[in-house]
Amino acid sequence: MSIFIHISSNQRDAESILAFLAKHHAGHLPRALAARVEGQPCDLSAPLPKTDKLEILTFEDDLGKETYRHSASHIMAQAVKRLFPKAKLAIGPAIEDGFYYDFDHRPFTPEDLEKIESEMKKIIAEDLPIRREELSKQEAAKLFEGRGETYKLELLKDIADETVAVYHQGEFADLCRGPHLPSTKCLGAFKLLSASGAYWRGDEHNPMLQRIYGTAFPTQAELEDYLKRLEEAQKRDHRKLGRELDLFSTHDLIGPGLVLWHPKGALVREIIENFWRKEHRRHGYQLVFTPHIGRANLWQTSGHLGFYKDSMYAPMEIEGDPYYIKPMNCPFHIFIYKSALRSYRDLPMRYCELGTVYRYERSGTLSGMLRVRGFTQDDAHIICTPEQLQDEVGKVVDFVLFMIHTFGYEDISIRLSVRGTEKEYMGTDEQWQQAEATLESVLKERNLPYQRDEGEAVFYGPKIDIKLRDAIGREWQGPTVQFDFNIPTRFGMEYVGPNGERLQPFMVHRALLGSLERFFAGLVEHYAGAFPMWLAPVQVRIIPIADRHQEYGKKLLAELLANDVRAELDDRRETMGNKIRQAQNEKIPYMLIVGDREMENNAVAVRHRSEGDKGAQPFADFLASLRPELKPPKV
């Protein structure tokens, strides 16, 4: 995490933060990457602040990682410009677990990446100071125009400020807000991972650029550990497993980002949905269904056309009225609530829906089931009185934990997003104070560790975001609990209070899984395609050894199906080895091998996908042992 340092009056004998550390806190220098002063990030080369508090960012801090890897992207770009002077610079941000840079250049080959890595090592050895310079937009435009950097000139036009930052290291210069490492020598272990095409600004109507991905860590040991995890992640890639296990597909003729659920994938989705519906009814929710389109006036009232239009599809005209395909379900739920006058005795009301919505995403950002244009949200809205708020939010958090633990996620991280001082927000100060205090209190009551993010709340309310860590330690976007002071006001939501007065209710948006598409992708990768028994699309495959064992296999199949076991009979004219290998590759939990001995004794030879041969046993015993695995685990 960050290192917090007090600056005493007798320590103000240094001009920069870096010089201050070198003189008074040299032990922190190896970990120091950048700094934060009064909430604002800055370079270590920045002047020593006049305040008495200083926050030093390390690699354990999110912004520290970003600084480290963004500096790596600049070093990579400098190496590319040295080797390929005609390549034009686009953008090169840090991303989760690494960085990339886009270039206007021919496709990079694996041999090119090796050369670029070698040149990066030379740049690191040169120990080039990384220097920040403040320029006017006109001065920056002149600099990049002289270098032929047309993409930088385009970026400059979009910057509202009249002054911009340019970072220099040797002959290299880049437009960037920073912060950066003090010198190229501060970069430790790095690796260039791949190269691919990417549209400028993610828009398929723009030029195709060439993107180089890389990663960087302070030590070689950390890098090697990451590369091992990356190799495992590639084996678990839901796009790869989706093809191999015949779960889903996308097709250009249908449209990018629109998913086709194949029978096996659809069956897993059906199991998830049925469990979801059952548990929601048990937790006091009412299931609703809403249309896929709504009149423009609806989205105008909700604020979507004002704040969200860029993510909505173009309207369609019906009988002279413009209609929009829905990007969210909430306005429809409001009108169900408003279909009658509600009393405080009617509250809380909990509406839930597996509602399919459509949002525009640039084609360059789409990725399997993780980033799509049409998806189903496990949406719910809780409408309650202020007095009911604490209890309702507590129930939501408990429900969240129950659901994610049932699906096999034990490790989570929680962020609490609250309002800051630099934005305007809907709702009164009293409402915000109550909402933020409620969310925080619920987390503290349950001893759930969380990070409080000042200024990260959206304009209409504070929220809790929960990320799920999978089997190999990666974080997936998960449940969200979001207050909304916007929609109740815009739609004039009311309830009749105890004294007959008209009052405005509180409203909480809540998703336990997020989108079914993204949640399904996460499950595929978490389990590497080997779903737990209760979720597996095929739970048992019967494999007769010879044709004369087929009838016995059919009898077993009928008994399994009658006991709600998802079973199949492999009656193909294939070798036993091929049939077992096929079932293993399809990650089917159990294989039942049946031959003469099994047929005579009404038995089965059991083989498990991970435990191997479990020996022969009476079929009745196998079926009895199977029953506990057919149900969701108790948590």
N, C-alpha and C positions, 0 to 999 in steps of 0.2 A: 504494500500500500504506500501512500504518500508519506513523506517525512516532513514533520512540522518543526520549524526552527524559530526561536526567538532571536531577534536582532537587538542587542543592547547598544547603548549610546557609544560605548568605547570600541564597538566593532564596525563603526561606519568609516573605516579607513580604506575601504575597497570601492572601486568604481563600478564593478559589475557583480552580478550574482555569482558568476563563476569564480571571480577573484576572491569574493567573500568566503565561498566554500573552501577554496584552496588554502586560505590563510587561517580560517577559524574552525572549519569542520571538514578537514581533509578526508576523514574516514567515510564520509558520505559521497565523495566524488565518484567512486566506481559505479554507484547505482544511479547517480543523478542524470536525468535525461532532459528535463525542462523544468519550468516552475509555474506556479499559479500565485498571483498576487491579487488579493481582494476579489477572488472569483474569476479573474481573467488570466488565461494562459500566456506565457511568454518564454522567450529563449533564455538560456542560462547566460548568454552574452548581454542581456538587457541590463540597464543600470540598476544598482541596488535600490530597492524601493524605500520610500520614506516611512512606510509603515514598520511596525516592530514585529510583524508576523510574516513568515515566508513558508510556502508549501513547495516542497521539492517533489517532482513527479518521478516515479521509478517505473520499471517494467511491470510491476505488480498493479499499477494504476492503469485504468482504461485509456486515459489520455496519454499516459507515458508510453504505452504500447503503440498507440496511434502515431505519436511523435517519432518513435524509433523506426516504425515500418514506413512511414511517409518519407523519412529521410532516406531509407533504403530505396524507395521508388525514384527519388531524385538521383541517387548515385547510379541506379540502373539506366535512367534516361541519359545521364551524362556519358555513360559507357556506350550506349546506342549511338549517340550523336558523334562520338569519336570514331566509331567503327563505320557508321553509315551517315555521313554528314548531310545527305539529302533527305533523311527521314524528318518529318515534321512532328512536333510535340503536340499532343492533345491534352489529356488529363491523366493524373497518376495518384489516386488516393490510397490511403491505407484502408484495408477491409478486415473483416473478422479473420484472424489467423494469418494475415499476410498483407499483400499489396499488389497493385497492378499498374501498368502504364500503357496508354493507347498511343499508337504512332500511325501516321500516314506513311505507309511503306509497303513494300511487297511482303508476302507471308514469310515469317521467320521459320527457319529450319532448326532441328535439334542441334546441328553444328553451329548455327548462329548463336543459340543460347549458351553453348560452351564458350564461345569467343567472348560473349558479353560478360559471362561470369568471370573470366580471366581478366578482362579489362576493369571490372568492378573491384577486383582484388588490388589492382594497380592503383586505382583511385583512392582506395582505403589506405594503402601504404603511403600515398603522397601526403596524407594528413592535411587535407585542404580545409582551411577554416570555412564554416558555413555562415555567411554574413547576410543579415537582413538589411534591406534598403527601402525607405519610404519614398515613393515617387508619385507625382501627379499622374492622372490617367494619360495625359498628353505625352509626358516623358516616357511612361511605360509603353505606350503605343509606338513611339519613335524607336525605342529599343527593340521591340519584337518585330516591327516592320523591317528594320535593318537586318534582322536575322531570318526573315522570310517565314516567321511563325504565324501563319494565317489563323490557326485555331485559337491561339492566345489573343489575337486581335478581336476575334468574335466573342471570346469570354469577357474581354475588357468592356465591350459595349453593354454587357448585361449587369455590370457592377454599378450600383447607384452612387457609391462614395466617390469623391473627387480625388482621394488619395488611396493608393494601393501599395501592397508589399511585394517586393521582388527579392528572391533569395539567390545568392551567388555562391558558387564553390568553384574556384579556378575559373576556367573559361565558360562555365555553364551558368545559365540564369533561368529562373522559372518564376512565373506568377503564382504566388501562394500566400495564404494568410498565416501559415506557420502554426505552432512553433516547430523548430528543427533541432537536431543535435548540434553541439558546438563545432564539431569537425567530422570529416569523413572517417577519420580513424576510430571514432566511437562506435562504428558499426561492427558487430562481432560476426556470428555465424549467419549465413544466408544461403538460399538455394532458389534458383529459377525453376519453376515447376512445369510450365506449359505455355503454349502460344495458341491463340485462336482469333477468329474474326469477331469484330464488335462494331455495331453501327455507332457513328458519332451521335452522342447524346441519347443512345438507345432507340433511335428513330430509324425505321427501315427505309425512309425516304432520303436519309442522309448518306454520305459516303461510308463505305466499309473500311474500318481501320483495323490495325493489327494490335492485339492486346497480349502483353507478356505478363503472366502471373508469377509471383514469387512469395517467399516468406523469409522472415528473419527473426533470430533469437539472440540473446546475449551470449549463450555458450553453445558449443558444438553438441554437447550432450542433450541439451533441450531441443536442438534442431533435429537430431537423430530420433529422439523420442517422438517428436511431432510427425516426422516422415513415416515412422512405423504406424502411427495412428491414422495418417492420411491413406496409407496403403490399405488398412483395414476399412476405412470409410469408403474407399473406391469399391471394395468388394460388397459393401452394404448399400451402394447407391440404389435408391428405389427405382430409378429409371432402368437400370440394368436388370434388377430383380423383377421389375414389373414385366419386362419382356420375357425373361426366362421362366417365370412362374405364371405367365399368361393372366396378369391381373388387370392391366389397363393399357390404353394406348392413346395417342393423339395423331391427327392427320391434317396435313396442310390443306387438303381439299375441303375439310370440314371447317378449319380455322385454327390458328395457333392458340394455345391456352384453353382449348375446349376438350374436356376429358371424356373418353369412352371407357366406361367400367365394364370389363369383361365378366363372364359369369362367376369366376372364382373371386375376383375383386369385389364384385357386386354382392356376393354372399357374405364376405367379411363385413362390408358396409352394412348389410341388412342386420347382421348380428349386433354390430355397434349401435345402430339406430334402435333396434328393439330393446336393447339393454337401456339405452338413453331414455326412451319413452317410459319404460317401466319405472325407472328410478325417479324420473321427474313427477310422475303421478304420485309416487310414494312420498315425495317431498313437497306435495301440495301445489304443484304447478298445473295449469290448464293448457292443454295443447290447442293451438290455433293453426289455421291455414290462411294464407293471404295471396293476392294476385301477384303476377310477375311484372305488371306494368301499372302506371298510375299517371293521371293527368299532370301537366306541367305545373298547374297551380298548387298541387300537393307538395311538389319538390321545392317550389318557391317559398311556400309557407314554412316548410321544415328547415329551410336554409341551405339545402344541398345545392341548389342552382347558384347560390351566391358563394358558397365555400368549397364545393366539391365537384363543380361542373366538369373540370378537366379529366376527372376519373369516370365520368358518365358517358354513355353512348348517345349518339345523335338522336333527336326525337323522331318519332313516326307520327304521321298525321292520320287521325281517325275522325271522320265526319267533321272535319274542320278544326278539331282540337288537337294540339300537340300532346303526345304521351311519351313518357320515358320508361325504359326498362329499369327495374329497381336496382339501385346499388346497395340498399339497406332495407331491413324489414320494419324498423321502428315506427315510421309514420302510420303504417297500417295497424299496428298494435294500439296506437293512440286512439284511432277511430273506433276500435272495438271497445275500448274503455269509455269513449265519449258517446257510445250508442245509447247510454242511459245515464240518468243522474245518479251519482254514487254517494253513499254515505260513509262516514268514518267507520261505521260498522261493517261495511263491505271490504275494507282494506285490512291487510295487504291483498293485492291482486297480483298473481304471478302468471304471466302469459309466456309460453315457450313455443318455439317453432323451429323445425329443420327447414329453413327457408333458403332457396337458391337465389343468389344475387349475381349481378354482372357488373364488373368494373373494368375500365380500360387500363390495360398495362401495355407499355411499349413492348413490341415483339422481342427486342434485344434483352429484356429483363425476365422473360418467361423461362421457367425451369421445371419440367416434369409436372408434378402435382404441388410443388412448393409455391410456385407463382403462376397463377392461372387467371383467365378472364371470366370464367363462370364457376362458381363454387357454392357449396351449401354450408351455411353457418348454423351452429347449434345456439340459436339466439334465444334470449329471454329478457323480459323487462319486468321489473318489480316496481309496483306503484304502491306507495305506503305513506303513512303520516310521519311527521318528524319524530314522534315518540316511538314509532316502531322501527326506526332506522337501524339502531344498534343491533337489535335482535335479528333483523333481516340480513344485514351484511354478514353477521356472524354465521348464520345458516348457510349463506352462499359460500363462504370460505370453507366451512366444514364439508359442504357438498363437493367443492372443487377438490379438496384433499382426498375424499372418498373415491371420486372418479379417477383421478390420475394414478392413485395407488392401485386401483383395480386393474388398470391397464399396464401396470408394471413399472411405473416411474416412481422412484423413491427419492431421488436427489433433485431438489428444486432451488431456484434463486428467485427472490421477490424484490420488486422495485415499487416504491410508493411515489407517484408523481403528484406533486403539489404545485400551487401557483407561485409565481415569482413576482418581481416588482416592475418588470419591463413590458408586460403585455396588459391588454384590457380583457376582462373576463365577464362572462354572463353571471347573473346571480348576485345576491347581496353578500356583504362581508360576513354577516351572521350565518348565512347558508354555507359559505365556504368553510368557515371555522368549524361548524358542526360536522360537515361532511369529512373534512380532513381529520378531525379529531376522532370521528367514528372509525374510519379506515385504520388509523394508527392504533386505536384502542383494541380493535379486533385482532390485529396482528400481535400486539403485545400480550393480550390475554391468552393467546395460544402459543406463546413463546416462539413465534416464527421470526427468524432473523430477516431483516430487510434493509434495503438501501433507500434512503429518502432523497429524491431528486427534486431540488428546488427549481421552479420555473419550467418543469417538463410536463405539467398538466396541460391538456388541451383547453381551449377557451371556455368550454361549457361544463367543465367539472374535473375534480381530481380522480385518480384511478390507481388500482393495483394491477400490476402485470406480473405474471408468474411464468418463468422459463423452466422447461423440463430438461434435465441432463440425461442423455441416453447412455446406453451400455458402454460407449467408448468416450464419454465425457463431453460430448458436444451439447450445446444448448439449443433448444427448439422453442419457438414462440408458442405459448400455451394459453392458459385461462386469463381472462381479463374481467375486472370488476370496475365499472365506470359510472360515476355520477353524471347526471345531465340536468343542468339548470336552463338549458336552451329550449328543448322541445316542449316541456310543460308550459313555458311562458309563451312560445310562439303559437301553440295550439289552444291556449286558454284552458288547460286542464284544471278541473276543480273537483272538490268533494264537499259535502255538507258536514260541518263540524258539529260537536255536541250541543252548541247553543244556536244552531240553525244558520251560522255564518258560512259563507263560501270561502274555502281555503284552497291553496295550491298544494298538491301533493309533491313529495319527493319521488324521483324516478331513478332507478339503477339499471343500466345495461349490463348484461352479464353473459359471458360465453365460457363454457367449461372446457370444450375441446378446441374452440376456434373454428376453422373451416374443416369439414370432414376430409377434404382432399389433402390439406397439409397435415392433418392429424394422422391420416392413413399413411402418408409418405413417411412420417416420423416413426410410426409403428413398424413399417417394413424395415427401416434401417436399424431401429432399436433391436429388433429380433433377428436381423439379417435374413429376413424372409421366413424364418422358422417360427411361425406364430405359436403361442401357447395353445394347448389342446382346445380350449373353449372357443378360440377365434379361428382355428385352422379351417380353411374351406373344405379340405378332405382330411378326415381324422384317421381313417383306417383304410388300407388297401389290401384286399385279399388276393393272394398270388397262388393259383393252383400249379402244381408241379407238372402235371400232364393232363391231357384231354379228359381222361377218366375221372379226374378230380373236379371237373367243372360243376357238376350237379351239386356236389357237397359245398363248393364255393358259393353257389347261388343260394343254397339254404342258409349259409352263414350270413350272406348279404341281406337276405330278407329279415333275419332276426335282428341284425344291427340296425337296419332302417326302422324296424318296428320299435326299437328302443331309442330312437332319435339320435343315432350315431350317423354322422355323415361319412358314408362308406362307399367304396367302389370295388368292382371285380375286374382284375386285369386278365381277360381271357384271350389276349393276343397270342399268336403263334410266334413267340419269342423265347429266347433262352432265359432260364431263371436268373442268371447273372445280369442280363440286360433289364429284366423287369425290376429287380431289386435296385439296380443302379438308377433306373428311371424314377422310382419312388423316392429314393434318397435325394436325387437332384431336385425333385419337386417338394422336398422338405416335409413329406407326410409323416406325422408322428409315429404311427404304428403300421407295420406290415405283418400280415398273417400268412405264413407259408403253410400250405396244406398238401399232403400227399397220402399214401396208403395208410401209414400208421395213424395220422391225425384223423382220417376218415373212419377208421375202425374204432377209434376211442373217443369220437366226438370231441376232438381236441384241436388245438392250433399250435404251430410253432411261431412264437412271437419274436419280432425283431423291432427294435426302437431306433429312431433316426439318429440319436446321439449316443445311446447306450449299447447299440449293437444287438447281438443275439441274446435273448433272455430265456431261451429254452422252450420246451413244450409244456402246455398246461391245458386242463379242461376248458372248453370254450365258455362254459358258464362262469368259471372262476375269472377268466379274462374279462368278461363282460361286467362282472361285479366290481372288479378292480378299476374299471374304466369310469364308472359312474361319477365319482367325485371330481374327475378331471373335466367332465363335460360342462360344469357350471363355472361361472366367474369366481375367482378366488375371494374369500372373505377377508376384508381388511378392517 
